Amino acid sequence: MPLSPVRRPARAGAALTAAVLGALALVAAQSAPTPARAAPPDALVMGMVLEPPHLDPTAGAAGAIDEVVYANVFEGLTRIGPDGAVRPALAERWTVSDDGLTYTFHLRQGVTFHDGTAFTAADAVFSLDRARAEDSVNAQKGLFEAIAAVEARDDHTLIVRLSHPQGRFLFNLGWGDAVMVAPESAGTNTVNPIGTGPFRFGAWVQGDRVELARSDTYWGEAPALARATFRFMPDPQASLAGILSGNPDAYANFPAPEGLVTLESDPRFSVVIGSTEGETILAMNHRRPPLDDVRVRRAISHAIDRPALIDGAMFGNGTPIGSHFAPHHPAHVDLTGMYPHDPDAAKALLAEAGLGPGDLSLTLHLPPPSYARRGGEMIAAQLKAVGIDVEIIPVEWAQWLEQVFRGHDFNLSIVAHTEPLDIDIYARDDYYFGYDNPDFDAVIETLETTVDPDARAALYRKAQTILAEDAANGFLFQLPKQGVWDARLEGLWHDSPVQANDLTGVRWTD
């Protein structure tokens, strides 16, 4: 789905500490002239908040994996561009049968993996069969559910047969979870990723950085950058100090929104506020009473003050949401009015569920991103105001993945789901928040086999409404893409239609 770039001044919160921090940073910016360069550099340091748990996008749910390796190290048959459109990648072209069940992909010739082995249709068969296998550890196995058979007609022709038409099939193949891997190296891609992309893996200094280097054997146009480093800097204050001092050169997703006003006024930097696919939610564990009671979930939803949350945690950047769906999508339904901030309504619903003030105590697990840590403090206070006690538990990202996402050991958590059009996660068995509604499942099942755009839009609207009525989670805001980078850089994405820091078109200007 196309996303339009938006550039506008960032808005600051009213907190005095933020004003002081901005003033200090402005002084630092004014006293730090732009370093002179004899020639445009050929290296880039990109700051990231989260460190990936490993580097294989076909074997993990963490978006940080794709942010390092998607389109840089690994490629798929198709790829998603910065506008959200499907583009050719390792498949240079394809045809679709009239019944929508057979896709014939014509693969590029002369493509090699970084270890020198040739990429052929046999590798594509291996990759897709591996992703959809019964014992697959692919985090998005549902992307491949419609595939009935995969075969190589010859080295450069791949045939994929579907059990039913799937309107998003080519888009699905552009996800990081669908990149092409080789049987010779698939088993070690978590620590030594070997793909076909324009950059090869260099080194991973855990806790600090991942280094990439330009591949001399890349089949396509060579990137302008010879080297790229992804440096992990989760602390917002350190991130602001770092960008002001020139290390890192860029943040695709800047974690210190209170510093955006300062950076916007500094000609050394470009500040670009774009859109993402990140529905930021207060996840509720339906497996744990009383969160299995819709009255309690609705009470929590009424207790949340979205505008205050966006102002306080995001310094004004973010769009309120009322269901798990991006506001920029044409099928979006504005359901934010279903649960306006209403503490009295929240208290009444809790009383109806048999819960008086102080009767309910919940844990709130917060991963490192500032939207979660800052937002969590505010939500804890808002829930306290309606009689719910909240214990905040900060966790590191690896711990969140293990305890919350895989272990389901939590009451509440805050996280942004950045996969595109991922409303179908609510129909997955054993998903981490445990939502279960047969009516919703039936809508998603119909959606999977529906190709007509208007019919798909109607189903998306119905699915959004069911989730909102069930208060399946606390729907907070659409995560903005707060990009900050050296003004001499061009080619970085303004929006995030997929989880990616695609460096293939990035270059320094004079």
Secondary structure, DSSP 4 states (H G I P E B T S, - for coil): -------------S-HHHHHHHHHHHHHHHTSPPPP-SS--SEEEEEESS--S-S-TTS---HHHHHHHBTTTB--SEEE-TTS-EEESSEEEEEE-TTS-EEEEEEPSS-B-TTSPBP-HHHHHHHHHHHHSTT---TTGGGGTTEEEEEEEETTEEEEEESS--TTHHHHTTSGGG----TTTGGGTTTS---SSSEEEEEEETTTEEEEEE-TT-SSPPPS-SEEEEEE---HHHHHHHHHHTSSSEESS-S-GGGHHHHHT-TTEEEEEEEEEEEEEEEE-TTSTTTTSHHHHHHHHHH--HHHHHHHHHTT--EE-SSSS-TTSTT----GGGS-S-HHHHHHHHHHTT--TTSEEEEEEE-SSHHHHHHHHHHHHHHHTTTEEEEEEE--HHHHIIIIIIT---SEEEEEE-STT-GGGGGSTT-TT----HHHHHHHHHHHT---HHHHHHHHHHHHHHHHHTT-SEEEEEEEEEEEEETTEE---SSBSSS----TT-EE--
